[in-house]
């Protein structure tokens, strides 16, 4: 978003000043940023709307405790912002609610609402919240499998079980999600004032799927249960999880479009899914610590458990902060009373780890309630749910969606906030990923051209991303996010922004004379740009000069060369540097070309190996004197011998 980490509603209030405070009398018919027209509104939905773990329990009422409603959820934040103009705020959202549960919430609402907000659908797919499903071994229903539990938190699981859960969720996305949400939006529309507005909020991806630390250096299984049979949180798994969220959001957006056509009220979609990438707020960001309280996780948009590599066997982590109401310490000695037909082992852990709904009675939808769900404290249940910062982000996007809807009704300019011009360099946050300057500059024009074509057809909250130099040492991802209030992007503006990162973050540094680029993020108006080198295991500190090791062995009429190198030929596999300069030196005749980038630097710090043949008598005039190597960007010494 173009507000950096400052929520939209706070920016409105501070930008207006005291004489235009949103609580002062204004004419809402003339100003889309005036919210005084909201006097009777409601928030329905699942745990993302209820705000499990964010702040304090909403009130001492039994219903608020049972549903894990919290006072720093995005509806609570918005209600405080709306202020004294609100006469009635109905907060019915409940953690663990499926679409059928949410339909019951809607049925209980009074008519004539000015505004309704909702997050829904995730529990229909068992994506985050997972309630206990009791079945015999031969009667497993894949639609009732928790993805987070099966693929991440269970210490004893299998790849096939994980893939089955992912496939089941995708099948549910394809078959039931859109229809469920259209039905809910239609029911909400019947509760609205004719001039009312409904906002459906998206979900957001949890993971940076480009880093390796979460795979190699962390245990993501439920604390105390780590074991050799647990699945690693690989890039492939993280990509699958993010893809499910993206596919979910696409169906939610489609449901909004369908429902809006026949609705009497205004129905809009608030998609905050790009915010995590724009602010490095996802799990597994480069340099993030396994400790959720470490400063490296200060931008995290979701709650997480500690993921340190080693735990004491059998001990559930005691140091993690539990909620103020359910100050409960769980250990491996906890006695659970289960039904006679209840499965043991990992299926029981499913319930302990992620069963979020504490209400009595059965739940409707694809997941059923856990028989032990009432034992789970919100301090554990909140994991994989938005943090305080996450709810600020959702509130910001939802509030802007309301203001934008009002602007369209008034046929006036979309509201905007003060322009932010903010550059953050990845090197400053400890990143050790870098790429050569030339390999990045050469792609800026093509990236901007493609981004403009793509984003011109997309709405706010969308992003365009492209990967360049894939499979080389200079593998890099360029991203631009289009935030609310964005005007059409021009190639000039895009190129200036991308080059601001490349020029402004690295260079003119005695410790980096080769001008390696670590990348960075740049917020410019309503667009956020990010350049992120992918390779995380290159020599560090960065090379100050190129290096090479060359050997040549004669075989009659030709010579076989082996050249190892670092700090040069990092992006082209030698085909635009070493190879053409070789043929330029001795003419035609190079054969047997073979080039390999190593998975990690060898013991001498070299990152690649090239092998090829040249005609006899070329070594002295082309390679022993480093003529070819130097021309290709390599060293001017240590020639072939």
Secondary structure as UniProt FT lines:
FT   TURN            2..5
FT   HELIX           8..16
FT   HELIX           18..20
FT   TURN            22..23
FT   TURN            28..30
FT   TURN            32..33
FT   TURN            36..37
FT   STRAND          40..45
FT   HELIX           47..50
FT   TURN            51..53
FT   HELIX           62..66
FT   TURN            67..68
FT   TURN            71..72
FT   HELIX           74..82
FT   HELIX           83..85
FT   STRAND          88..91
FT   TURN            95..96
FT   HELIX           99..107
FT   STRAND          113..119
FT   HELIX           122..124
FT   TURN            125..126
FT   HELIX           137..139
FT   HELIX           142..144
FT   HELIX           147..148
FT   HELIX           149..153
FT   HELIX           159..172
FT   HELIX           173..177
FT   HELIX           178..189
FT   TURN            190..191
FT   STRAND          192..201
FT   HELIX           213..216
FT   TURN            223..224
FT   TURN            228..229
FT   HELIX           235..262
FT   STRAND          266..270
FT   TURN            273..274
FT   HELIX           275..278
FT   TURN            279..280
FT   TURN            286..287
FT   TURN            292..293
FT   HELIX           295..297
FT   TURN            298..299
FT   TURN            313..314
FT   TURN            332..333
FT   TURN            340..341
FT   HELIX           346..354
FT   TURN            371..372
FT   HELIX           373..375
FT   HELIX           378..381
FT   TURN            382..384
FT   HELIX           388..410
FT   STRAND          421..425
FT   HELIX           426..429
FT   HELIX           437..441
FT   TURN            442..443
FT   HELIX           444..455
FT   TURN            456..457
FT   TURN            460..461
FT   STRAND          462..468
FT   TURN            470..471
FT   TURN            473..474
FT   STRAND          476..482
FT   TURN            484..485
FT   HELIX           491..505
FT   HELIX           510..512
FT   TURN            513..514
FT   STRAND          520..524
FT   TURN            525..526
FT   STRAND          527..533
FT   STRAND          547..555
FT   TURN            556..557
FT   STRAND          558..566
FT   TURN            573..577
FT   HELIX           578..586
FT   STRAND          591..597
FT   TURN            603..604
FT   STRAND          608..615
FT   TURN            616..617
FT   HELIX           619..623
FT   TURN            624..625
FT   HELIX           627..631
FT   TURN            632..633
//
